[in-house]
Amino acid sequence: MIDCHAGELAVARAAAAAGTIMTLSSNSTCSMEEVAETGPGLRFFQLYVFNNRNFVVELVHRAELSGYKAIVVTVDTPRLGRREADIRNRFDLPPHLTMKNLEKLNTMSSKRVRTLGLETPSSSRGSVVSQKDRSLTWKDLRWLQTVTKLPILLKGVLTKEDAILAVEAGASGIIVSNHGARQLDYVPASISILEEILSAVEDQIPVFVDGGVRRGTDVLKAMALGSAGVFVGRPAIFGLAVDGESGVKHVLELLRQELELAMSLVGCSGVKGISRSHVQTTTDRRIINSKI
């Protein structure tokens, strides 16, 4: 029988078994300590910056004590995008699930709301979003560096200008991401902006990419364009929904096998052999056609 309540615990065990990184969401329904207790594994903690900075410091220190190796700051959700499917389906966490890492924040918020005589937001997700700091600036990244020695990666960078500023502000890495295309319509696909950002960064910090990675060939294309690696979200969730921890393991193994096969078929004996010559973009084809 599938343990439908294992959630992030199952993903953590599967990622560790595959020898890959797991990034735990601030909004997870298992606490960072519970995930750490699943055993050895390379884990990052994804952080939203809230108005209550003391709570942010507490989250970061908990991540350090629990053995997380990096902080991933999501920078593209000062407000929640209009996710019409969620609105139509009236999506919210079921009552038996809570955002374990943020329980103290929600308790503090509820007390403040009652003190002010205001109504509490009807959605648990809406309550969390309303407490995010919408005025986040590059100064806040520098502040965060004063409260942790862990590397800080910025997730949600989509322009070369922001990539340059990220380097100047001391970011340890960038994850090129459009938040699964759920935040703002018409932003570019992550993969399409990857080379522009890599050019701006000039190898000063590693650049990763997420979004739309479904097959091993997608991994090959991202690495051929210069990405240091890829992050996946939905495939792991699909595997979790179908077969729990075993399902996540199967998805990760499929990606590995497909990447290995694709590398063999394009003549790469190892990851270091993947190069720009192994992929052709729409821009490349336009240049070729213009010369014909």
Salt bridges, closest charged atoms under 4 A:
GLU33 OE2 - ARG62 NE 2.79
GLU58 OE1 - LYS104 NZ 2.91
ASP76 OD1 - HIS179 ND1 3.03
GLU84 OE2 - ARG82 NE 3.67
ASP86 OD2 - ARG125 NH1 3.19
ASP133 OD2 - ARG53 NH2 2.28
ASP140 OD1 - ARG53 NH1 3.14
GLU195 OE2 - ARG276 NE 2.62
ASP210 OD2 - LYS155 NZ 3.90
ASP218 OD1 - LYS221 NZ 3.37
GLU245 OE1 - ARG13 NE 2.73
GLU245 OE2 - LYS249 NZ 3.40
GLU253 OE2 - ARG256 NH2 2.60
GLU258 OE2 - ARG215 NE 3.09
GLU260 OE2 - ARG256 NH1 3.47
ASP284 OD2 - ARG276 NH2 2.94
